[in-house]
């Protein structure tokens, strides 16, 4: 039985993550951003969202939690995760032959149904 619970939990977490990304996309679109990429993957990892506001490329990490019982969702974006996202951003820019003058790293932290956009998070 524990194996089943673990699988159910994994599916639930994946569904919450997908839902959180959908919410983040809608927020960025309402704010006038263009969504350039979603769940972009390389051998190094995955970028949740890449959006553009007309002058700045934004690499956005989305974290969604059901509750804050284990701390805020943004706490899941550790220094190691930030380093990996920076590397992925360089890879994305190279893969798309983009020579950006301005980039930014955001965190979209969702707890329950509350969305917090942390611009220039790191």
N, C-alpha and C positions, 0 to 999 in steps of 0.2 A: 503493500500500500504506500509506503513513503515515496517510492519511485514515482507513482502516479501523481502524488501531491506536488512533487518537484516539477514534473512536466507541466502540470496545470499552472503552477506558479510562473514557470518560464513563459508559457503562452500568455498569461495574464500580463506579465511585465512587458512582453513584446507588443501586445495590443495597446497597453498604456503608452508605450514609447511612440508607437505609430499615431495614436490619438493626439499625443502631445506635439508631435511634429506637424500634424494637420492644423492644430490650433495656432502654432507658431507661424506657419505659412500664411494663414488667414490674417494674423496680426500684421505681419510684414506687408502683405498686399494692401490691407486697409490703410497702412501708413505710407503707401506710395512706392514701395520697393518692388523691384523686379526679381522674381525667383529664377536664378540661373541654374541651380543644381540642387538635387536632393538625394541624400544617401550615396554620395559619390565615393567610390572605393578605389583603393590602390593596395599594393602589397603591404603598405605601412599601416593602413586602417581605413576609417570611414569618416567623412565629413557629413554632418547631419544636414546642414543647409548652407548654400552659398547664395547671397542676395546682393543686389546692387541698387544704390539710390541715385544713380546718375553721375556720381563722382567717386564714390567709395565702394570697394568690394568688401562685403561683410561675411565673415566665416562664423557661423552661429552653431553653438553646441546646445542641444535641447535636452533637458533633464526633467522628467515627469515622475512625481511620486504621489501615491494615494494620500498619504498623511505626512506630517512633519515629525512623526514619532522618532525617527532616526536622524533628525536634523534637516536643515533646508535642502531642497533639491540641488541648489547651486554648490553645496559642499562636495558633491560628487565630482566636480570638475577640479581634480587635484593638479598639483604642479606638473606631475608626470603627464597627465592628460593634456594640459595646456601645451606642453612641449611637443607632444604628438600632433596636436591640432595645428600648431605653427608649421611643423614639417609638412603636414598634409596640405596646408595652404600653399606652401612653396610648390609642392608637386602639382596641385590643381592649376596654379597660375602658369607653370611651365607646360602642362598638358594642353592648356587652352591658348597658349601663346599670348598671354595677357601680361602687359607691362604696366602694372597698376601704380599710380602715383599715391593712392591712398587706400589703405586696408584697415580693417578693424576686426576685433574678435569680440563677439557678443555671447552671452549665455542667456538662454530662455529657460527660466526655472518655473516649473508648474507644480504646485502643491494642491491636490484636490482639483478644483476647477479654477484656481487663482493663478494667473499668468503674471510673472515678473520678468521684464526685459532689462537685463543688465548690459548696457552699452559700454564698449571699451572695457570689458571685464578683466582682460589681461593683455 
